[in-house]
């Protein structure tokens, strides 16, 4: 039985990292947001098995885009 995921509005400056996605696509999207679209802030999110990939994406983007500052927040996910 498949259950429908609740629709969550996407935030324009958010990069949601999934386990089955390609890391290069996340990196390209994040750098595009910062360099071409002029975003001052992006949020890179991941949970579960995607945590390692999320951290790696954030670290690579930090190295590619000069002058970035990182704030790290780890928060529990509340399910209803």
C-alpha positions as CSV (number, residue, x, y, z in Angstrom):
1,X,0.0,0.0,0.0
2,X,1.5,3.3,-1.0
3,X,0.7,6.3,1.1
4,X,0.7,9.8,-0.3
5,X,3.4,12.2,1.0
6,X,2.0,15.4,2.4
7,X,2.7,18.3,0.0
8,X,5.3,20.6,1.4
9,X,5.9,23.9,-0.3
10,X,9.4,24.2,-1.8
11,X,11.5,27.1,-0.6
12,X,13.3,28.8,-3.5
13,X,16.7,28.8,-1.8
14,X,16.6,25.3,-0.4
15,X,18.6,22.3,-1.7
16,X,17.0,19.0,-0.5
17,X,19.5,16.2,-0.7
18,X,18.2,12.6,-1.2
19,X,20.0,9.3,-1.1
20,X,19.3,8.5,-4.7
21,X,20.1,11.9,-6.2
22,X,23.4,12.7,-8.0
23,X,25.8,14.8,-5.9
24,X,26.9,16.8,-8.9
25,X,23.3,17.9,-9.5
26,X,23.0,19.2,-5.9
27,X,26.3,21.0,-6.1
28,X,25.4,22.6,-9.5
29,X,22.0,23.7,-8.2
30,X,23.5,25.2,-5.0
31,X,26.3,27.1,-6.9
32,X,23.7,28.4,-9.4
33,X,21.6,29.7,-6.6
34,X,24.5,31.5,-5.1
35,X,26.4,32.8,-8.1
36,X,23.8,33.3,-10.9
37,X,20.5,33.9,-9.1
38,X,22.2,36.1,-6.4
39,X,20.8,34.3,-3.4
40,X,22.5,35.5,-0.1
41,X,21.4,32.4,1.8
42,X,20.8,28.8,0.8
43,X,19.7,25.9,3.0
44,X,21.0,22.4,2.3
45,X,18.8,19.8,3.9
46,X,19.0,16.1,4.2
47,X,18.0,13.4,6.6
48,X,18.6,9.7,7.3
49,X,21.0,8.1,5.0
50,X,21.5,11.3,3.0
51,X,23.2,13.1,5.9
52,X,26.7,12.2,4.7
53,X,25.9,13.4,1.2
54,X,24.4,16.6,2.5
55,X,27.6,17.4,4.5
56,X,29.7,16.7,1.4
57,X,27.6,18.9,-0.8
58,X,27.9,21.8,1.6
59,X,31.7,21.4,2.0
60,X,32.2,21.3,-1.8
61,X,30.0,24.3,-2.4
62,X,32.0,26.2,0.4
63,X,35.2,25.5,-1.5
64,X,33.9,26.5,-4.9
65,X,32.2,29.8,-3.9
66,X,34.6,32.2,-2.3
67,X,33.6,34.2,0.8
68,X,30.9,31.8,2.2
69,X,30.0,31.4,5.8
70,X,28.4,28.3,7.2
71,X,25.9,28.1,10.0
72,X,25.1,24.5,11.0
73,X,21.8,23.5,12.6
74,X,20.8,20.0,13.5
75,X,17.2,19.6,14.5
76,X,14.8,16.7,15.0
77,X,12.1,16.1,12.5
78,X,8.6,16.1,14.0
79,X,6.2,13.7,12.3
80,X,2.5,13.8,12.8
